[in-house]
Amino acid sequence: MENYNQEKQSIKNWNEDDRPREKLSLKGRSSLSDAELLAIIMGSGNREESAVELAKRILNSAHNNWNELARYSILDLCKFKGVGEAKAISIITALEIGRRRTSQEVLDRVKINSSNDAAQILQQQIGDLPIEEFWVMFLNQGNKIIRTEQISRGGITQTSVDIRVIFKRSIELMATALILSHNHPSGNIIASEADKSLTKKIIEGAKYLDIQILDHIIVSQKDYFSFADEGLI
């Protein structure tokens, strides 16, 4: 009977949709209850309780209030069966991160209004590199930068770009517009036929995802070439 009870309480034996980690992955973080969030932080429960059930009991002791729970010390948390020092520290750390987050202002994202705006940022990152790299600036609906990331890194004269990686990251970041970029270590910023062909392929693929390619900017240390400015996009 005891073994049956343990199996019943184990999160591993729940339906995938009901497991906190899987639920977050499938349905998003807002779908999780407070107890499920706390259960993920703890990772496990005890012999009689799943992590979620233990989390519910801990939260109930704090009147289901995160601010009240944040007042608990390591010793307070260790009074709960199944909570050792490591779990207690994890809980306190997570709550401290939350406290610090609320005390900080949300950073304003940089808005791109022109090719020059984008080029200035990209030149700082890849303009003086000795080898060629391909980067993408991922933008939201207001043309504000979500993230700027390296997609590939190549040799002195060229780099190979996997278009699938670009679109995968676009979907993950929920970007609605992209600015493509790569550097020419030689200092010659004129677009090659290979550059034009790659840009065309990315534009065609982006149409199916309703993502706009705003520009492809080739940068050197001192100058840049904009596909959009030259009427190539």
C-alpha positions, 0 to 999 in steps of 0.5 A, spaced: 500 500 500 505 504 501 509 503 494 502 504 491 501 511 495 508 513 493 507 512 485 501 515 486 504 522 489 510 522 484 510 527 479 513 522 474 507 518 473 502 524 472 499 526 465 505 530 461 500 536 461 500 536 469 507 535 470 509 543 472 516 543 467 512 539 461 506 544 463 510 550 462 514 548 456 507 546 453 502 551 455 507 557 457 509 560 464 502 563 465 499 557 465 502 554 472 499 555 479 503 558 484 504 551 487 507 549 481 512 554 480 514 553 487 515 545 485 519 546 479 524 550 484 524 545 489 524 539 484 522 534 488 517 532 494 518 527 500 515 520 501 508 522 502 507 528 498 509 530 491 513 537 490 506 540 488 503 538 494 509 540 498 509 547 495 501 548 496 503 546 504 508 551 504 505 556 501 499 555 505 503 556 511 505 563 508 497 565 507 499 564 499 503 570 499 510 570 496 512 576 500 510 573 506 514 567 504 520 571 502 520 572 510 522 565 511 529 563 513 533 557 511 531 554 518 523 556 517 523 552 510 527 546 513 521 545 518 517 542 512 519 535 511 522 534 504 526 541 504 533 541 506 538 546 506 539 546 498 532 546 497 531 552 502 536 556 499 533 555 492 527 558 494 530 564 498 534 565 491 528 565 487 524 570 491 530 574 492 531 574 484 524 576 484 525 582 489 530 585 485 527 584 479 521 589 481 526 594 484 529 595 477 526 599 471 524 595 465 529 597 460 527 601 454 528 597 447 532 600 442 528 602 436 531 602 429 528 607 424 534 607 419 539 603 416 544 608 419 541 606 426 542 599 425 549 599 422 552 603 428 550 597 432 552 592 428 559 595 426 560 595 434 559 588 434 562 585 427 565 591 424 573 590 425 573 582 426 578 579 422 573 573 419 566 573 416 560 573 421 553 573 419 548 576 424 541 577 425 537 583 429 530 580 431 525 586 432 518 586 434 512 590 431 514 596 433 521 595 430 525 595 437 530 590 438 529 584 441 535 580 440 541 581 436 545 574 435 550 571 431 548 566 426 554 563 423 562 564 423 566 563 417 573 564 414 576 571 411 572 571 405 565 568 407 561 564 412 555 559 411 548 561 413 543 556 415 537 559 413 533 554 418 536 557 424 534 564 422 527 562 422 527 558 428 530 563 432 525 568 429 519 564 432 522 563 438 523 570 439 516 572 436 520 577 432 516 580 426 521 583 422 529 582 421 535 586 419 540 581 416 548 583 417 555 580 415 562 583 415 567 584 410 574 583 413 577 586 407 573 593 408 570 592 401 562 593 402 560 592 396 554 586 396 557 580 392 552 575 387 552 570 393 550 576 398 544 577 393 542 570 392 542 569 400 538 575 401 533 573 396 532 566 399 531 569 406 526 574 404 522 568 400 522 564 406 520 569 411 514 571 407 511 564 409 512 566 416 509 573 415 516 576 417 519 582 414 526 583 412 527 590 413 534 590 410 541 586 409 547 590 412 554 589 410 559 592 415 566 594 415 570 598 421 568 604 417 563 604 413 556 600 411 552 597 405 545 597 406 540 593 401 534 597 403 538 604 401 540 601 395 533 598 392 535 591 393 530 589 398 
